[in-house]
Amino acid sequence: MVQNGGSGRKGSFGQSMKAVMWSFLGVRKRRDLEADAAQLNPLHVIIAALIGAAIFIGILILIVRAVVG
């Protein structure tokens, strides 16, 4: 019987953030991807991806303002 109380995954938010940042760069190894899929909490990955996207957009805005202004 499967319990719906939790995902049972033990990955920390820091591990999720690290996995997302490496994925943004596109340099993940297949075995690392499979290990992440087995360990990381999907909610942590989604939150880390949103934070990473916000940081990326912020950096782009700063670069554009520096070049234009």
N, C-alpha and C positions, 0 to 999 in steps of 0.2 A: 504494500500500500504506500502511495506517495503522499507526503504531507505538503500542503500548500503554504505552510507557515513561513518559509524562507527559501532562498535559492540554494543554501548550503555551500556557497562558494566563499573562500577565505581570503581572496585578494584584497589588498588595501587600496585606498584611494590614490596613494602615491604610486603604486604599481600601475593603476589604471591610467594615471596622468602620463607616466613614462611611456606606456604602450601607445597611447594616443599621439604623443609628440613624435615618437619614432615612426608611427604610421603616417603622420603628416609629411615627414621627410621621404617616405617611400622606401625605407631600407630595412624592413622587417624580414627576418628569415622565416621560412615556413614552420619550422619546429617551434619558434617563439610564438608565432601566431596561434598554433594549435595549443600550446601551453597556456596562453592568455585566454583562449576560448574556454578552456577547462577550469581556470582559476578565477578569473575576474568577474566581479559583479556587474551585470549589464547596466544597472542604474548608474554605477560609478563611471562606467565608460561613456555613457551619454552625457553626464555632467562634465566630465573631463573634456569631451569633444566640444561642448558648448563653450567652456572656458578657453580652450585652445583656439577656437574660431574667433572669439571676441578679442583675444590677444593679437591674433594675426591681423584682424581688421584694424585694430588700434595702431599697430605698427605701420600698416599701409597708409592710414590717414596721416600719421606723423611724417612719413616719407614724402607724401604728396604735398603737404603743407610746407615742408622744408624746401622742396624743389620749386614750388610755385611762388611762395612768399619770400 
